């Protein structure tokens, strides 16, 4: 029963990660999937439960709260506790290199630092005081971002690449997305922290997956456990999985997490290298879909082609990530 509970628990965590990454990416494919799922659920779940679920989802994803921040810390604490009490001790007995075993802890320290900075730092909130400065940083392409537009909520002129976040109720310069895991918007001033947070989180998960795999492989080779089996009413199971179930389940979890985070990290690095934000990528992708022959649009409407005018080479693009927008603008003026 413990094995089943652990397995279902880790599967649930992986599903949470998949859904959250999809929500952060905000692709139109997810919206279609959610609509279809909502229609199916409406026939199965009573209306009172549907209302309660909608309120819960609204609270989790459309209001600022620390639910996912706490969940992040709890999950990280559970994984590192398992690594410390199970794998670290066994690996020391097998005379693994101490530097090799301590690497996940070093990555954890860096990850918590960048996680905290992503949570508490100002993403680039646009105010009356800095509105004119932000208006001069980026050009308007007149397709995705037009001049002389005002935010109807903040009553401020909208600089190019900015967006009003309905969750935080503020306009953010070079808006990327609102991340529930850090309970903050990702914008011009904290994109570097978020990128390094994602990098260290992926590296720590991958490192623990590698250490766990090497430990289990070495254990199998030293003790010939692959020859042992356990027989019960359900058939034959490898003795290894019944001897170290928590390690095996943790390995499956961190391996799947490494795969998911690695994919999202590659996507984020691609956006950074091409000087795009998630918001711009999504809107550009939607604009491209409007040019599809199967997409209905008014016959008089002329297609507007979006072109990325902000990309100026790899190193310049990365410079805009690792320098705040105002500092980068001041450097260009000089």
N, C-alpha and C positions, 0 to 999 in steps of 0.2 A: 504493500500500500504506500510506503514511503517513496518508493521509486516512481509510482504513478503520480503521486502528488507533486514531487519534484519535477517530473517530466511536464505535467500540465502547467505548472507554475512558470517554467522556463519558456514553454511555447507561448503562454500568454504575454510574457515580457517581450518576446520577439515580435509578436503581433502588434503590441503597443508601439514598439520601435518603428515597425513598417508604417503603421497608420500615421504616426507623428511625423516621420520624414516626408511622407506624401503630403500631409497637410501643410508642412513648412514650405514645400516646393510649390504648392498651389497650382497644380496643373489642371487643365480643363478635363483631362481624362478622369481625374479623381472626382470632380464634381458630377460627371455623368454617372460614375459608379455609385456615388452617395445617393443620387436621386433614385437610381434603380433599386438600391438596397432599401431606401426609405419606403418605396412603394410596396416592396415585398413585406417589410416589417409591419406596415400599416394594416395588413390583412391578418397578421398573426398575433400581435401584441395589443392588449386592450388600450383604449384611448387614454385612460388615466396614467398608465405606465408610459405611454408615448410622451405625454406632456412632461412627466417627471424626467424622462431621459433627455428631452430637449432642453429643459432647464439646467440639467447637469452638464450637458455638452456646451451650452451657452456659457455657463460659469467657467468650465475648464478651458475653453478655447477662445472665448470672446470677452473675457474680463481679466484684469491683472490679478493673479493669485500665485501663491507659492506651492501649489500642489505638485507640479512637476519638478520644481526645484528640490523639494523634500524627497520625492520619489527617486530622483537622480542620485541624491546623496545616500539614500537607503540602499539602493541597488549596488552602488559602488562600494559601500561599506560591506554588504553581504558577500560580494565577489572577492574583495580583498581579504575578508575574514576567512573565507574558504581557502583561498590561496595560501594564507599565512599558516593556518592550522593543519592543512592537509599536505599541500604540494611542497611548501618550503621545507618543512621538517623531513619529509621523505627524500627530497633532493639533496639535503645536507648529508643524510646517511649514505647516499649514493655518490657523495663527493663531487657534486656539481660545483662549478666555479661560483664563488660568492658574488662576483661582479655581475654575472649572468642572472643570478637570482634576485639581486637588488634593483635591477633595471626597472621592473614594474613600479617599485616604490618611488624611484626618481621621477618617472613619468607621472605618477600620481600627484607628486608635489607640484610639478609644473602645470598639470591639468587643473588642479584646484585653484592655483593662482589665476590662470586665464579664465576659468569658470567664474570666479568671483569678479574679475574685471569686466567680463561680459555682462554679468548681472547688474552691477552697480554703476558702470560708466555711462556717461551721457552719449547717446548714439549720434547726436548732431541735431538737437532740437532747435527748430527755427522759431525765433522770437522777433519782436519789434527791434530789439537792439542789434541783432546780427542779420536781419533780413536782407539789407542792401549788400552786405559782404557776400552772402551765399548766392545772391542773384548774379554775381560776377564770376563765379567759379567755373561754371559749365555753360557751354553754348546751348541754345534751344534749337532742336531739329525741326520744329514746326509740324512734326508728325505725331510723335509720342508725347513731346513736351512743347507747349506753345507759350509764347510771351504773353504778358499782361493777364495771366489767369490768376484768380484768387481762390483761396481755400474758403469754401462756404462756412466751414466750422470755425476756423481760427481767424478768419478775416485778414489773412496775410497773403501777399503776393507769393506765388509758388515758383521757387527756383527750379531750374532744370534738374531732373533726376530725383526730385523730392516727391513725397507722398504723405498724405494724412493717414496715420494709423488709428483705426477705429477702436482698437483695444486700449492703447495708451492715451488716446484723445490728444494727439499732438502731431504736427508736421515734422518730418524727419528728413534731413538732407542726405542725399544719395541713399535713399531707403532701399534696403534689401528685402527683409521680411521681419515679421514678428515671431520670435522663437519662444515657445511655451516652456522649453527646458531651462532657459535662463530668465524667464519672466521679463523680457526686455526686447525692444526693437534692435535690429542690427542695421546700423547706418554707417555714415562716413567715419565717425570717431571711434567706433568700437568694432569695426569689421576685422581689424587685425587681431584683436583679442579673440574674437569668435573663431577665426581661421586657425589660430594656434591652439585654442581649446579643442577644436575638432581634430586637429592633427595629433595632439598628445593623447586624446581619448582613444582614437583609432590605434595609435602605436601601443598604448598600454594594453588594450584588448588583444591585439595581435601578438604582443610579447608573451602575455599569459597563455594564449593558445599554443604558441610554439613551445614554451617551457612545459606545459602540461602534456603535449604530444610527445616530446622527447623523453619525459619521465616515464610515460606509459610504455613507449616503445622499448626503452632500455630495461624497464621492469620485465616486460614480456621476454626479451632476449636473454636476460640473466636467469630467469626462473622457469622458463618454458611454460608459462601460464596459458599460452595459446593451445596447448595440448589438453588442458583441463576443461571439463564441462560439468555443468550442474543440471540434473534432470528433475523435472517436476511434471505436474499434470499438463502444463502448457508446452512441453517439449524440451529441447536442448538450448541452453544459454551458455555463452562463454563465461567461464569462471572469472575472468578479469572484470567483467561488468558488474558482477555480484560482489566482488571483493572491494572495489573502489567505485561504488555507484555515484557518490557525490562528485568525485573528480571527473568521471566520465560525463556527467550531466553538465558540470561547469565548463568542461572543454567544449561540449556542443553549443552551449550558450555563448561563450566568448568567441567561438569560431564563427557562428552565425552573426553575432554583433560586429565582428571585424569585417565580415563581408558587406553588411549593410552600411556601416560607417565608412568603409573604404570606398564604396560606390558614391555615397554622398560627398565624401571628401574630394574625390576626383571631379565631381560636378562643380563643387565650390572652387576648386583650383582652376578649372576651365573658365568659370565666370571671372575669376580674378585675373587670369592671363589675358582675357579678351576684353577686360574692362566693362563687364556687364554686371548688373544686379539680378537677383532672382525675380524681382518685380519686372524689370525690363525684359528679361528672357521670357517670362510668361506672357507679357503683353505682345512681344514680338512674335512668339509662337502662335498666339491667338490671331494676330494680324496676318501671319502666313496662312493660317487655316481659312481665313476669309477669302483668300485667293484661290482656294480649291474649287474645281468646277462643280462640285456637288453642294457647295455652300450657297444658300439663297441670300441675295442682297438686291437692293433696289437697282433697276437697270440704269438709272441716271447717276448712280454713285460711282465716282472715279476712284480706283484703287490707289491708296497711298502706301508707298513702299518704304518701310523703315530701314534705315541704314545706320550702323553703329559709327557715329562720328567721334566717339570719345576714346577709341583705342588708338594708342600712339606707340605701339611696340611693347614687348614683354616687360622690360625693366621699368619703363615709364608707368605701365599699368600697375605693376606690383608696388611701385613707389606711391601711388595713390591709395593703396590699401594700408601700407605701413606708415604713412604720414597722414595726419589729420588734414581735412580738406582745406582749412584756412592756412595751415602751414605750407601745404603744397602750392596753394595759390600765391602766397607771398614769395615763395622761391621762384615761381615762374615770372612774377613781375620783375624781380631783381635780375 
